[in-house]
Amino acid sequence: MSEYAYDLNPVQNIVADATGEPGNRTFFIQARAGEQLVNLILEKQEVASLAENILRLLYELEEKYPELSPVDTGNETLEAEYPVEETFRIRQLMLGYDNQNDRIWLIAKALVIKPSGAIVDPDEEDVPTARLVATREQMRMMSEHAMEVIAKGRPLCP
């Protein structure tokens, strides 16, 4: 059995987007692999930070591995599938690169709150976890789209 409750390796589609009106939006990462669709909820600033970190990682990869083909995102537009039904709210995100397969992976661990109100440690075994594995192109497109979505709303808080 996989250690991931949701293992989308590889994803067919991945998008960071929002639903709702500016000032009252819900931000999410949506990924699909075959019949499996996950909608991971997070905050606006977390989406911005993730997009920035992915773009920084892509730049570092191009510097470290000059033999990699350039990332071409083409003219594709990303669209989420609606309605967006929450799989879980993200507590912890990890980002990495698999240089053997030239894939970027994103691991998201759920925010779990006990009935007492205590937050469960994300490293506990029963915390739902999702692994999303995508090409560099898919991750660049997701990040650029995320930045566009963020720019359409209210300005980020300082």
Rosetta blueprint (number, residue, H / E / L):
1 M L
2 S L
3 E L
4 Y L
5 A L
6 Y E
7 D E
8 L E
9 N L
10 P L
11 V L
12 Q L
13 N E
14 I E
15 V E
16 A E
17 D E
18 A E
19 T E
20 G L
21 E L
22 P L
23 G L
24 N L
25 R L
26 T E
27 F E
28 F E
29 I E
30 Q E
31 A E
32 R E
33 A E
34 G L
35 E L
36 Q E
37 L E
38 V E
39 N E
40 L E
41 I E
42 L E
43 E L
44 K H
45 Q H
46 E H
47 V H
48 A H
49 S H
50 L H
51 A H
52 E H
53 N H
54 I H
55 L H
56 R H
57 L H
58 L H
59 Y H
60 E H
61 L H
62 E H
63 E H
64 K H
65 Y L
66 P L
67 E L
68 L L
69 S L
70 P L
71 V L
72 D L
73 T L
74 G L
75 N L
76 E L
77 T L
78 L L
79 E L
80 A L
81 E L
82 Y L
83 P L
84 V L
85 E L
86 E L
87 T L
88 F E
89 R E
90 I E
91 R E
92 Q E
93 L E
94 M E
95 L E
96 G E
97 Y E
98 D E
99 N L
100 Q L
101 N L
102 D L
103 R E
104 I E
105 W E
106 L E
107 I E
108 A E
109 K E
110 A E
111 L L
112 V L
113 I E
114 K L
115 P L
116 S L
117 G L
118 A L
119 I E
120 V L
121 D L
122 P L
123 D L
124 E L
125 E L
126 D L
127 V L
128 P L
129 T E
130 A E
131 R E
132 L E
133 V E
134 A E
135 T L
136 R H
137 E H
138 Q H
139 M H
140 R H
141 M H
142 M H
143 S H
144 E H
145 H H
146 A H
147 M H
148 E H
149 V H
150 I H
151 A H
152 K L
153 G L
154 R L
155 P L
156 L L
157 C L
158 P L
